[in-house]
C-alpha cells in the first residue's frame, strides 16, 4: 500500500502562482511515472502533467508553458508549480501513482481556486 499526501492548494488571484506537493509513503514511487490530475466542477477528471522516473514530462495543452512538474526521488515527492493561473484552472488536484493497469494510488486531493 502506498499513501500519497498532497499539500499546497488554496485560493489565488488570476495571474498568481501556487505550488503543489505530493509525498509518497514508500520509496517505490521513484521508479514509476507519477502524475497530477484535476477535476473541475461539472467536468471529467483530466491529466494535467506527468513525469517519468527518468524525468521526462508531458503536459495537457491547456497548461503548457504555465505549469511545471518535477520530482525529488530522495524525498519521494512530486511537485507541480503553477504559474499564470486562470479561473479555469480551478479544480481539485489529485496526485496519481500508477503501478500496473490494475493497480494505482491516488491522493486525497487538494483544492485550487483561482478567483479575484
Number of C-alpha atoms within 10 A of each C-alpha: 7 15 15 24 18 22 17 15 18 14 15 18 14 17 14 14 17 18 16 21 22 26 20 24 15 13 13 13 21 21 13 15 18 26 26 26 19 23 19 17 10 6 9 9 15 14 18 23 23 24 21 16 15 12 13 11 16 16 19 13 9 11 17 12 11 13 20 20 24 20 21 13 16 8 13 18 21 26 23 23 15 20 17 15 22 18 15 12 20 20 21 18 27 25 29 23 23 15 15 8 6 6 8 12 16 18 20 15 22 21 18 22 21 21 16 9
